[in-house]
Amino acid sequence: MTIYAWTIAKPGRQDIKHVSDLAELHEYLRVLDLPGAAPPDWVTMDTGIADHGTYTYNEGSMDEWSLTWTKVDEDTEIID
């Protein structure tokens, strides 16, 4: 299983920082129902190509948000 460290940032909210697999990240995106969000699997589709990436939705004001992810080395111990 591939693990990612990721952050969801939105003005006016505390950043959400977590380490999980893509399925859990997709669930966070689904539950948060952020404005202008593409389906969660589309947002992170680049992970098949890149070990890290950023998705930004920027329509201004309070609708702006971003997701940044980085693949965690498989040998790294995860402490939750």
FINUNU-82390 format. One record per residue: residue number from 1; residue in three letters; x, y, z of N, C-alpha, C in turn. Coordinates in steps of 0.02 Angstrom, whole numbers, plus 50000, padded with zeros to 5 digits. Atoms other than C-alpha are relative to their C-alpha. Example, Ala and Ser with C-alpha at 12.3 -4.5 7.8 and 13.67 -1.06 7.14 Angstrom:
# FINUNU-82390
1 ALA 50045 49941 50000 50615 49775 50390 50045 50060 50000
2 SER 49958 49941 49997 50684 49947 50357 49961 50055 50037
//
This chain:
# FINUNU-82390
1 MET 50043 49941 50000 50000 50000 50000 50045 50062 50000
2 THR 49963 49938 50004 50066 50172 49954 49970 50051 50049
3 ILE 50022 49952 49949 50057 50304 50091 50023 50070 49979
4 TYR 49985 49931 50016 50052 50492 50068 49991 50044 50061
5 ALA 50010 49946 49951 50077 50640 50185 49966 50055 49960
6 TRP 50037 49950 50038 49951 50772 50133 49972 50054 50044
7 THR 50028 49942 49965 49881 50941 50181 49945 50031 49957
8 ILE 50054 49963 50032 49715 51022 50138 49999 50068 50034
9 ALA 49999 49933 49972 49723 51211 50161 49943 50041 49970
10 LYS 50056 49958 50022 49575 51330 50153 49999 50062 50045
11 PRO 50002 49939 49960 49569 51513 50209 49942 49997 50050
12 GLY 50052 49999 49948 49474 51533 50372 49992 49935 50037
13 ARG 50002 50065 49966 49501 51351 50423 50070 49979 50019
14 GLN 49936 50029 49982 49640 51261 50511 50019 49948 49947
15 ASP 49977 50050 50048 49745 51158 50390 49988 49929 50027
16 ILE 50007 50070 49982 49708 50972 50390 50063 49965 49973
17 LYS 49938 50035 50018 49872 50874 50391 49993 49928 50023
18 HIS 50011 50071 49983 49870 50685 50385 50047 49957 49958
19 VAL 49962 50050 50037 49964 50530 50328 49954 49940 49991
20 SER 50046 50055 50013 49860 50395 50243 50010 49974 49929
21 ASP 50001 50022 50069 49829 50298 50085 49952 50045 49961
22 LEU 50043 49957 50041 49735 50376 49939 49926 49991 50015
23 ALA 50071 50012 49985 49570 50295 49988 49976 50045 50058
24 GLU 50020 49958 49944 49568 50389 50154 50001 50074 49979
25 LEU 49999 49931 50025 49618 50552 50068 49937 50014 49959
26 HIS 50061 49992 50040 49475 50528 49944 49939 50008 50045
27 GLU 50056 49995 49953 49356 50504 50091 49998 50069 50032
28 TYR 49997 49932 49973 49414 50668 50171 49972 50049 49949
29 LEU 50023 49953 50051 49385 50760 50007 49925 49993 49988
30 ARG 50072 50011 50010 49213 50681 49987 49960 50031 50057
31 VAL 50037 49975 49942 49158 50726 50164 50004 50076 50005
32 LEU 49992 49927 49995 49228 50904 50159 49958 50037 49947
33 ASP 50041 49970 50053 49133 50938 49997 50021 50071 49985
34 LEU 49972 49934 50013 49246 51084 49953 49973 50029 49935
35 PRO 50027 49969 50061 49186 51211 49824 50044 49986 49940
36 GLY 49965 50009 50063 49233 51175 49645 50042 49937 49996
37 ALA 49958 50060 50000 49308 51006 49688 49978 49951 49946
38 ALA 50013 50055 50047 49322 50879 49551 49991 49937 50042
39 PRO 50004 50063 49962 49285 50700 49601 50069 49984 50030
40 PRO 49937 50011 49965 49419 50649 49729 50053 49961 49961
41 ASP 49950 50038 50037 49502 50521 49616 50030 50041 49942
42 TRP 49973 49957 50052 49523 50655 49481 50052 50047 50030
43 VAL 49955 49952 49968 49606 50776 49603 50069 49970 50010
44 THR 49936 50032 49986 49742 50650 49645 50022 49953 49945
45 MET 49983 50045 50055 49753 50564 49476 50074 50002 49983
46 ASP 49929 49995 50017 49932 50627 49453 50045 49957 50044
47 THR 49958 50041 49957 49993 50516 49596 50025 49938 49964
48 GLY 49976 50057 50038 50007 50376 49470 50063 50016 49961
49 ILE 49942 49978 50038 50141 50478 49383 50053 50031 50046
50 ALA 49954 49963 49957 50218 50587 49519 49992 49979 50073
51 ASP 50002 50017 49929 50263 50553 49700 49976 50058 50042
52 HIS 50025 49942 49963 50206 50727 49748 49963 50046 49951
53 GLY 50038 49954 50043 50089 50861 49684 49958 50048 50039
54 THR 50044 49949 49970 49972 51005 49717 49940 50010 49955
55 TYR 50061 49982 50035 49793 51038 49668 49975 50064 50034
56 THR 50025 49937 49972 49728 51216 49691 49936 50020 49964
57 TYR 50062 49972 50026 49552 51280 49669 50001 50072 50022
58 ASN 49993 49930 49983 49563 51469 49660 49950 50042 49961
59 GLU 50050 49956 50028 49405 51564 49622 49994 50063 50042
60 GLY 50000 49941 49958 49447 51696 49752 49960 49992 50063
61 SER 50033 49995 49935 49381 51740 49924 50003 49935 50039
62 MET 50001 50058 49956 49329 51598 50038 49993 49934 49963
63 ASP 50006 50062 50037 49309 51471 49898 50068 49968 49983
64 GLU 49934 50026 50017 49497 51451 49875 50021 49945 50049
65 TRP 49972 50053 49958 49576 51290 49939 50053 49962 49960
66 SER 49948 50038 50035 49723 51177 49900 50014 49934 50035
67 LEU 49979 50065 49975 49784 51000 49922 50071 49989 49976
68 THR 49931 50016 50017 49968 50955 49928 50015 49930 50027
69 TRP 49984 50068 49976 50031 50775 49939 50071 49982 49981
70 THR 49933 50027 50011 50198 50686 49951 50001 49927 50019
71 LYS 49995 50072 49986 50230 50500 49941 50050 49991 50057
72 VAL 49956 50016 49943 50305 50432 50103 50039 49937 49982
73 ASP 49958 50059 50012 50450 50311 50088 49971 49940 50035
74 GLU 50032 50061 49973 50386 50134 50115 50035 49975 50063
75 ASP 49964 50022 49941 50520 50106 50249 49990 50046 50060
76 THR 50011 49952 49946 50463 50255 50353 49948 49974 50048
77 GLU 50048 50021 49950 50378 50211 50516 49949 50055 50011
78 ILE 50054 49951 49991 50209 50298 50533 49975 49995 50072
79 ILE 50026 49997 49931 50161 50352 50709 49939 50045 49998
80 ASP 50063 49963 50004 49980 50405 50721 49979 50026 50067
//
